[in-house]
Amino acid sequence: MPQDRDVAALRAFLDGRARRPTLGLMYGRRRIGKSTLLVEEVGRRGGFYFEATRVETPVHLERLGEALGEHLGVGRIELRSWEEALTQLLRLAGEQAIPVVLDEFGYLLEADPSLPSVIASTFGPGGRGPGGRARMVLCGSAIAMMRSLTAGEAALRGRAGLELVMLPDDYRMAATRLPDPSGLEVAARVFATIGGVVGYATDMVDFDLPEGAGDVDRWIAQRVLSPAVTLRHEATTLLAEDPALAGADPALHHSILGVIATGSVTAGKIASRLGRQVSNLAPALGRLVDGGFVTRHEDPIRKQRPTYALADPYLQFHYAVLEPHRSRLRNQDPQALWAERLIDVFDSQVRGPVFEQQGRTFVEQFASDDTVPGERAHVGPSRLAGDGLERQLDIVVTDDDPDPASRRVTAIGEAKAGEVIGRRHLDRLTEGRHRLGSRAEDARLLLIGSSFDPALRAETRRRGDVELVDLERLYHGD
């Protein structure tokens, strides 16, 4: 489901005042609603939409000529080159700005790597394109490839007036798709399974979402774990379709995703699990980050100590639950296997990390200044070392000092799903604040969870330095 800001950004580009053709890029993960949004805008504005497939350039031009001729009502137009095609496309617009969309641009680029240079020439100062107010949008799903179109010395650098990166919906928007959006425990478990990609909550689960808490286990077994469902194979398909990854070492990419999903979240630990040197692993890890499969979390308070997480809850579910147990799921009843073994894996390796990220999203996007006073320039996880132990802080919030070691800490937090949060959790946070020293002396303590010990609630009401964030507040409050 396109978010309001994405719709607004696209419409601002399409309504731009330029009295000449302009170029925009739009990209993001598959099944998040890019094409749906573009088709709607093309229909509303009388524009032109063409979706490419994986064929050679002559076939692309033939099909584009047929579609263009049908749009104009003149029969097939012969297009012998992309120069001719772009000229014809830009002629569709006159004084009225209209969208001209080339969707699945990655397939066009795969067939003809010179296409960006042709487009750059058309839209450049000496462009051969005609006048008019065409708003050409190149849309694709291969994130790294689309980003590369305007990076460094790329042909389209400086040519695009829009570069819209569409992201999956956040956990609040995802909850609105459920039959009963008020069931927040259900919402949290469903989000940990499929995340915020709209296609995963509609077509790919046959428009079947849990009716309530008692229906979640049935839904996961039937719609996600069953060997017959399309969602089972989604992660493998996503990697295979990305041209930046498909030609490299697919086994290495899947292995990196797998070890991150099962708890190895630093470059050193990933390399150790895979029996490689960090330097040898870095290019593949970089490709996964660039492709939108892995998120790199910079430590807010320590230099050069990033951690890595899978960029989507469904990917976390796939590599922690589905992939390691694929043979069992083929040979055993998914419902029984879920109840006997996999639900515990889900709770520890999926729901926990996803819920921690929900907590960080709450701090970044929804928490009020009363909840988190002071600057929120950097929000991320960190680790505290000492006494021979390293302890994780799920949420650290700091100001914007260029030196992480000098940043003032405005809040630290812990997010725990599926357990009762009590005094021991508060004591851990209090100790963490103390170990951070004077720069954290005024830091607010955030405890985020689904259930709280009544004694803890009573104590925190008497204090001004602690915030309890239950599911109601996480989903609807600030």
Secondary structure, DSSP 8 states (H G I E B T S, - for coil): ---HHHHHHHHHHHT---SS-EEEEEEESTTSSHHHHHHHHHHHHT-EEEE--S--HHHHHHHHHHHHHHHHTS------SHHHHHHHHHTT-SSS-EEEEEESHHHHHHH-TTHHHHHHHHHSTT----SS-EEEEEEES-HHHHHHTTSTT-TTTTTEEEEEEE----HHHHHTTSSSTT-HHHHHHHHHHHTT-GGGGTGGGTT---SSGGGHHHHHIIIIISTTSGGGGHHHHHHHH-HHHHTS-HHHHHHHHHHHHTT--SHHHHHHHHT--HHHHHHHHHHHHHTTSEEEE--SSSTT--EEEESSHHHHHIIIIIGGGHHHHHHS-HHHHIIIIIHHHIIIIIIHHHHHHHHHHIIIII--TTTS-S--SEEEEEEEEETTEEEEEEEEEE---SSGGG--EEEEEEEEEEEEE-HHHHHHHHHHHHHHGGGGTT-EEEEEEEEE-HHHHHHHHT-SSEEEE-HHHHHH--
